[in-house]
Amino acid sequence: MFGLKGMHMSSFSDVTLILPTLNEEKSISVLLNDLISLYPGIIIIVADDDSTDGTQEIVQRFTNPPIHLLNRQGAEEKGLTASILDAVQRVRTTYFIVMDADGQHPPRIVSSIFSKLASGYDIVIASRETVEPEWPLLRRGISHLGSILGKVSLAVRGVSVWQHDILSGFFGVRTEFWQEMVEKASGSHFRRAGYKCLFDFLKLIGRDTNIAAVPYIFATRKADSSKICWRICAEYIRAILS
């Protein structure tokens, strides 16, 4: 695995970073500046799900290098998964990486994900090793139960991913592999209104898929509060059953 030191500008030109956003004006500017500084040449798509704050205006101020804004205003289907799916259709690089824009996913982990993708893995999942500060008991219980149910559901489909963080929103995929799996399934397994795009994609893969994990510390949300709610949980249950 290689780090950031000594990398050339072309090193990151073959990866697209997808940032799904919804009202992230308090964190998006800092994140974009960090990413541009760390990864010269990387392509960034901000897939905005019709923010009502200044998120889009902030993104449009980045002109050197330009950040690609995917404005989903007026889209028939809203949701995190829908935003990611629409952005992936615009990817022209060999690999793409999805990460949140709320400050909970550390930008420096992007290089580790890209490194493993470039070494031959089809999917690389950034797995939450610890959460700082620790979640309340109810949140921990919901996450743990959701992970178990999802892994059982995948096992029934012939996909064994017991050691991976299947609920992660921070992951990378070889673009051609993604396209092959989605085309084969006609995209029917994605809950576009849902929030667990990786889980939906894992339902499509075969047992011989090369999957790697990269551990990281899941940080405190730097602005506002978590968007998790019972509607999101309900969508995930539907994803398990579909």
Order of alpha helices (4+ residues) and beta strands (2+ residues): beta-alpha-beta-alpha-beta-alpha-beta-alpha-beta-alpha-beta-alpha-alpha-beta-alpha
